[in-house]
Amino acid sequence: MKYFRKNIQNMPGYTPGEQPGEGEYIKLNTNENPYPPSPEVVDRIKSCLAHNFLSLYPPPLCQKLRQQISRVYGIPVEWILVGNGSDELLNLAFRAFLDPDDTVSYPVPTYTLYRTLAHIQEARVLEIPFPPDYSLPIELVDTSASLKILCNPNSPSGTFIATHMLETLVEKSDCPVLVDEAYVDFAGENALPLLNRYPNMLVARTLSKSFSLAGVRVGFVCAHPDMVEGLIKVKDSYNVNRLSQEAAIAALQDFPYMLCNVEKIRRIREKMTENFRNLGFEVFPSQANFILIRRKGNNLECLYQRLREEKILVRYFPELPDSLRITMGSAEEMDQLVQAVIRFSQEACL
């Protein structure tokens, strides 16, 4: 068809992680939480459904949810914007800050949706390779761009750039710097304390990972009120549905429940890091709810396929052929994964 804009016609679309159909899978490929959300979330949704709730439009600015986010994180309400997952907020930033031929810059490998969003805007993409240790590339600090992005902790590596280094990036950039903190609850620090000092900074969060709410699609961005006002102009009027807003409020009200699950995932992450290193893999130091394992020079697509045949899904990236990204599942799921890898250890792909 020739109805699409030329760049849409020519660009590849974003490929999300596989969502299996029928059958029982151990799903370790899309960085979901293996534990259910707080029971308070289920109770809140049931209560909402018992009333005349779904026939009314949702609050367009999610005011009650913004107030709850403000109470939990200490950020003023007018510094907060809620989105349909943090992916929508990324989309808003690209649409708001980038004209055709403007430059967006970020280090790679990272979340490949950034590239897709740039192509939609017909923006120029400056992808700067991470150093081998996944530290902050100095070229990202020094380059000129209309928007810079840093996923921190990074996906797919799980590595984390310390806040003082992140501050250097924001301080020396004369454009908006969006810090994508989708996985930051699994790390030891975050960038929110920098917001008051840098009006060019945005911090994006999601409730999909640590709060176990991937299915309801809620994220938020914190930024200077002028930034928030600009992004509001771009968003859809009713972008977050009523059930999702209430579910998010309930999850945030039970913050200790989230922290308990995060701690369990951290312990599993440390155990899996040790296990895979003992099996001869390089494992990057992760501050997320996943690890990236590597056999340098070996294409691990064979291992990915063999695991899939066993109904164990992990993430294989063609641009990182010697690596696999593995989401932390329950202890039982991870034990099954390790045992499967041991069984395949004599195959040519390993």
N, C-alpha and C positions, 0 to 999 in steps of 0.2 A: 504494500500500500504506500502511496506517496502523499498521504494527507498530513503526516507528521512533519514537524520541523526537522531540518536536515540533521542537526546534531542528535536529536532523539532517534531518528532513523538509523544513524551510524553507530551510536554508542552501545556498549554492552550493558545490560541491566545488572543490578546488584543480585547476588546469589546468596540467599540466607541458608543457614544450616538446615540439613534435612529434617523434616517433620514426618516420621514414619506413619504409615496408615495402620492397617490391621496387624495384630500380632504383638507379642510382648517383647519390648526392647529395653536394654539398659542404655539410657539416653544420656550420653556424656559429650554431646557435640554442640550444644547451644548455650552453655553457661547459665542454665536454669538452676534454681535452688532445689535440692532433693527433698527438702522438708516442706510441709504445707504452711500456708500463712497462719497468722495468729487466729485462734478460734473466735476472737472478737470480730474479725473480718466476716466470717461466715454468719455470725449472729446479726451483724449490721445489715448484710445483704438480705437476709431473711426478713428482718424487720421492715426494710424498705419495700420489699415485694408485697408485704401485707397491707400496704396503704396505696392510695392512688398516686403512684410515684412515677411510673414509666410514661404516662401520658403528657407530662410536663417537660418543657425544655430544661436542660441543666443550667445552673448559674454560669454565665459566659466567662467570668474571670475566676471561677472556683474560689470564691472569697473565703468560705469556711475552711477549705483545705489550705489555702495560703496562710490563714491565721494559725492553723495547726503546725504547718511547716515553720512558721516564724517562731512559735513557742519552742519547738524542738531544737532548732538550729541557731536561734538568736539572731536571725536576719529580719529586718523590718519588712512588713507585708509588701510595701511598694517596691521592694527590691526583688520580688519573687514573681515568676510567671510559670504556670502549670501547663503541661502539654500532654498529648496523647502518646505517652512514652517519650524518652529523651530523643528518640529518632526524629519526632516531629520538631522538637526544639532545634536540633541540628539543621533540619530543613529550613526552618524560619530564619536562622542565622545566615545561611547561604543566600536565601532570597533577599534578605534585608541588606546585606553588606556587599554583595558582589554583582556588578554589572558585567555584561559580556566583555571578555578580554581582561578583566581584573584578575589578580593573582591570589590564589589561596595556597598556603604552604603548610606542610606538616611532615613529620618524620615517618619513614616506612621501614619495615612492614608495620601496618597498623590496621584499624578498622576500615575496610574497603568501601563502606558506604560513603565516606568522605569523597572519594573519587567520583562516584556516581552522582552525588549532589552537585559537584563542581561541573560535571559534563552537562547536567540539566540546565545550569545557569550559563553555559558557554564560557565559563571562566577558565583561565589558564591555571594549570596545576603544577606546582613546584614541589615534588616529592624528594625529600632529603634523606638519604640513608642513615639509619642509626649506626653508631659505632658498634663493634662486636659486643660490647658490654651493655648496650642499650642505654647509655648515658645520653644526656641532652646534646644534640649536635650543635656545635657552635655556629654552623651555617644557618640554622633556624633562627638563632638570636640575631645574626647580622643581616639577614636578607630583608629586602623590602617587599611588602605584600599588602593586600587589602584586608586579609583575614589570615590568622594563624590558628592552628588547632593542635592540641596535644592531648592524646588519650593517656590518662594517668590514674591508676595503673594501665599499662598499655595492653592492648589485645592485638596479636595473639601471644605475646611473650610473657605477660603477667608482671613485667618489671616495673619499677617505680622510680620516678625522679623526685628527689627530695625537694621540699617546699622552697628552700633557699635558692636552689638552682632554678626552679620555676619562676621565682620572683625576678631573677635576672632576665629571663625571657620577656616577662611582662613589662618590666621597667624599661628595657631597651627597644621595645617595639612601639611604633607610632600608628598601630592599627589595632582593631579588636583582637584579643587573644582568648579563644574559647578553650577551657580546660574541661575535657570530657571525663568526669569522675564516676562513670557507671559502676566501677568495681571498688570504689574507695573505702567502703565500709569494711572491706577485708584487709585494708592496709593500716598503717600506724599513724598516719597524719593526713591532712587534706588542705585544700587551698582556700577554703572559706575565709580564714583570718586575713587574707590579703585583699579582700574586696574593697574595704574602706579606703585603702591607699591607692588603688588603681582603677580609675573609671573606665579604662579600656578593657577590663577583664570580665569574662563571663564564666560561670561554673555550672556545668550541667550535671544533673543527678537523675537516677531512675530508681523506682521501687521494684523493678523487675527482678533484681538479683538478690540483694540481701533481705528484702522484705517478702520474697516469694510471690510476687504479684505480676509475673510476666504476662499472665493471661488477661489482666485488666488494663494494661497499657497506661501507666501514669509515670510521668517524669516532671522535673521542674528545673528551671534555670534561675540562678541568682546573679544579679548584676545591678549596676547603678540604675536608679529609676529612669533616667533618660534612655538608657538601653532598653529597659523593659517597655517603656512607652512606644519606642520604635518597633519592637517586635510584636506588640499587640496589634499594630496596624496591619501586620502581615498575616496573622493567624486567622483561622476560621472562627466564626462567631461562637459556635457551641462545640468546641474541639474535644472536650472531655465529658463523657456521658455521666449521668447522675450516679449510677451504680459504682462506676470507677472512682468517682470523687468520694463517695461514702466509704468504699473499701479502703481507700488510701488513708482517710482520716482515722479509721479504726486501727489500721496497721501502725500508724505513727503514734497513736495513743498507747499502744502496747510495745513500746520501744525495747523494753528488756527482753521480750520474746525474740525479737530480731537479733539482739546481741548474743543471746544464748545460741541460736543457730549459727551465727557467724563464727563463734568460738569453736563449735563442733567442726565446721568446715575448715577452719584454720588448722586444727589438729590433724584432720584427714590429709590436708595439703602437705603438711610437714612429713607425715608418714609416707605418702606417695612419692614425694621428692626423694626420700631416702631409698625407698624400694626400687625406683627406676634407676637411680644412680648405681645401686648394687647390681642391677641387670645390665649395666654397661652403657646406659644412655646419659647424655648430657641433659641436665634439667636446669633451665634458667630460674634464677631466684624470683619466685612469684609473690606478689602481694594482692592477688586476685583470687577468685574462686575456681581457678583452673591452673594447669601447668602446661608448659611447652617442653616436650621431650624431643631429643635430637640424636641421630646417629650420623655424624658428619660424613658426607659423601655417599650415604646409602639412601636410595629412594624408598620411602616408607609407605608408598601407596599399596604395596602388597600386604603389609601388616594391617593397614586400614581396611582393605577389602576382606581379609581373613577374619578380622574382628566383626565386620558387618555380617558376614556369613553366620557368625555365632550370635547375631542379634545384639551386638555391642557397638554402639555408634560413637565414634570420636570424630574430630574435624581434621581433614586433610586439605592443605592449601597447595595447589600446583606451583605457586611461586615460592613455596618453602618445601620442596619435595623430600628433604631429609628430616622433616619434623612432623609431629602430630600435636594438636592441642587437645587436652583432656580436661573436661569439666569434672569438678569434684562431686561425686555422687555420695550415696550413703556408704557406710563402712562395708556393708555386705556387697554392694555393687562394685566397689573398688577392689575388694578381694577377688571377685570373679574376673575382673579385668586383668589383674596381675597374673592370676593363674592361667588365663588364656594366652597372655603374652609369653609366659614361660613355655607353654605347650608349643607355641609357634617359633621358639627361639632357634630351632635348627633349620628353619626355612631360609631360602636364599635371600629373601628380603631383609633378613636380620643378620 
